[in-house]
Each structure stands twice: as structure tokens, then as C-alpha cells.
Amino acid sequence: RAWGFAVILFAAALSSMAGVYFEKILKGVKVSLWTRNLQLAAYSVITSFVPLLVSGEWYVIQEKGFFHGYTNMTWVCIIMNAGGGLLVGTVIKYADAVTKDVAIGASIVFSSIASTQLFGFEISTLFVIGVSVVVYSVFLYGGRTYCFGLLAPPPAGPSK
């Protein structure tokens, strides 16, 4: 258990550092959002093309074409991932990585609640605790630390 916990902490730390570095790179250079997305896409093409060559599937693509076997659901997934990538780039450009993470947490909560109605997802005690932490973190990040009476309201003083 300790090893698993250490690995999760390490993964979380790496993910956080990657988010901060990505934000620094994105905001540090005056490049258009579309140019930055094309640059990022170039890396994904390289990392996808090399395994394709190694696996031997290159010949199948040459015979039947790149889009052979694509279904409507495949196209829906591609479009949703592309749209999500553009949204993440836009959020990072105009907000920050923490805002993106808070939005992702809130979206997980909303989609889980929708899953109870759509797919019969059963809510457990751990789920309620997790939702409570996420909802509180959204208010906490928004500067409303006094929500639900959990903390004292901020002192009244001159606003800046």
C-alpha cells in the first residue's frame, strides 16, 4: 500500500509540474493559439507514427487506407477529443491550470450525477465524500471560503 501511495503522489506531482510548465510555455511566448495547437499536434503525430511503423500495421494502412474501419462512434470520439484539446488550450491561455483542474473536477461531479439517472450509477459514501471535497474546493478557489458556514467570512475592509 505504501508503494502504491508513493506512486500516486509521484504521478500527481508530475502532472502538476507538467500543467504549470505547459501554462508557462503557453503564456510566455506570443504565439497564436492555433500555432501552439499545431505545434502540440506535431508531437502527437510523431509519438503515434513510430509505434505504427514498429507494429507492422503500416502495410494494412497502405492497402486499405488510413480511415479503414472507422465507425461513426470513432469519428464522434475524434471530434470530442479535438474539441476538448482546443478548449483546454483556450482555458489555459485565458485562465490558468488550476482553473482548468477545478473545472475538470466539477465536470466529473456533474457527469457522475447524470450517470445516476442515465446509467443507474449507485452513489456510495466515498463518492459523497469526494463530491463534497470537490464542491468545497470550487468555492474555496473562487474566494468564497466562508461558504456553508465552514469558515468565518473574510474581514470587511477597504477593497482594492
C-alpha positions in Angstrom: 0.0 0.0 0.0 2.8 2.4 0.8 4.4 1.8 -2.6 1.1 2.5 -4.4 0.5 5.6 -2.4 4.0 6.8 -3.2 3.5 6.1 -6.9 0.2 8.1 -6.9 1.8 11.0 -5.1 4.6 11.0 -7.7 2.2 10.9 -10.6 0.2 13.7 -9.1 3.4 15.8 -8.6 4.5 15.1 -12.2 1.0 16.0 -13.5 1.0 19.3 -11.6 4.5 20.2 -12.8 3.5 19.4 -16.4 0.4 21.7 -16.0 2.5 24.6 -14.6 5.2 24.1 -17.3 2.5 24.0 -20.0 1.0 27.2 -18.7 4.4 28.9 -18.6 5.2 27.9 -22.1 1.8 28.9 -23.4 1.7 32.3 -21.7 5.4 33.0 -22.0 5.6 33.2 -25.8 3.4 35.4 -28.0 2.2 32.8 -30.4 -1.4 32.3 -31.6 -3.5 29.6 -30.1 -3.8 27.8 -33.4 0.0 27.8 -33.9 0.5 26.4 -30.5 -2.1 23.7 -31.1 -0.4 22.7 -34.3 3.0 22.5 -32.5 1.5 20.3 -29.9 -0.2 18.1 -32.5 3.1 17.6 -34.2 4.4 15.8 -31.2 1.3 13.6 -31.0 1.8 12.7 -34.7 5.4 11.7 -34.1 4.5 9.6 -31.0 1.7 7.9 -32.9 3.6 7.2 -36.1 6.6 5.5 -34.6 4.6 2.7 -32.9 2.7 2.3 -36.2 5.9 1.5 -38.0 7.1 -0.8 -35.4 3.9 -2.8 -35.1 3.8 -3.8 -38.8 0.3 -2.3 -39.3 1.8 0.2 -41.8 1.1 -2.3 -44.7 -2.6 -2.6 -43.8 -2.9 1.2 -43.9 -1.2 1.3 -47.3 -3.6 -1.4 -48.6 -6.9 -0.2 -47.2 -6.3 3.4 -46.3 -5.8 5.3 -43.1 -9.5 5.6 -42.3 -10.4 1.9 -42.9 -12.5 0.6 -40.0 -13.5 3.9 -38.7 -17.1 3.9 -37.4 -19.4 6.8 -36.6 -18.5 6.4 -32.9 -14.8 6.6 -33.8 -15.5 10.0 -35.5 -17.5 11.2 -32.6 -14.6 10.4 -30.2 -12.1 12.1 -32.5 -14.2 15.2 -32.8 -14.8 15.3 -29.0 -11.1 14.9 -28.2 -10.1 17.6 -30.7 -12.7 20.0 -29.3 -11.6 19.1 -25.8 -8.0 19.9 -26.7 -8.9 23.2 -28.2 -10.9 24.0 -25.0 -8.1 23.1 -22.7 -5.7 25.3 -24.8 -8.1 28.2 -24.6 -8.7 27.8 -20.9 -5.0 27.7 -20.2 -4.4 30.7 -22.4 -7.1 32.9 -20.8 -7.2 31.5 -17.2 -4.7 29.1 -15.5 -4.0 25.4 -14.9 -5.8 25.5 -11.5 -9.0 26.8 -13.0 -8.8 24.0 -15.6 -8.4 21.4 -12.9 -11.3 22.9 -10.8 -13.5 22.8 -13.9 -12.5 19.2 -14.6 -13.4 18.3 -11.0 -16.7 19.9 -11.3 -17.4 18.3 -14.6 -16.7 14.8 -13.1 -19.2 15.5 -10.3 -21.9 16.6 -12.8 -21.3 13.7 -15.2 -21.4 11.3 -12.2 -24.7 12.7 -11.1 -26.0 12.5 -14.6 -24.8 8.8 -14.6 -27.2 8.0 -11.8 -30.1 8.9 -13.9 -28.9 7.7 -17.3 -27.0 4.5 -16.4 -28.1 3.6 -12.9 -24.9 4.5 -11.1 -25.2 3.9 -7.4 -23.9 6.6 -5.1 -21.6 5.4 -2.3 -20.4 7.1 0.9 -16.9 7.6 -0.6 -18.5 9.2 -3.7 -20.4 11.7 -1.5 -17.2 12.5 0.4 -15.4 13.0 -2.9 -18.1 15.2 -4.3 -18.1 17.3 -1.1 -14.4 17.9 -1.3 -14.6 18.9 -5.0 -17.6 21.2 -4.4 -15.9 22.8 -1.4 -12.6 23.2 -3.4 -14.6 25.0 -6.2 -15.9 27.5 -3.6 -12.5 27.7 -1.9 -10.7 28.5 -5.2 -13.4 31.1 -6.0 -12.6 33.0 -2.9 -15.8 32.0 -1.1 -14.1 30.2 1.8 -16.9 31.2 4.1 -19.5 29.1 2.2 -21.8 26.8 4.1 -20.6 28.3 7.4 -17.5 26.2 7.4 -15.1 29.1 7.8 -15.6 32.7 9.0 -16.3 35.3 6.3 -13.4 37.4 5.2 -12.9 40.6 7.3 -14.6 43.7 5.9 -12.1 46.3 4.9 -11.3 48.7 2.1 -11.4 47.0 -1.3 -8.6 47.4 -3.7 
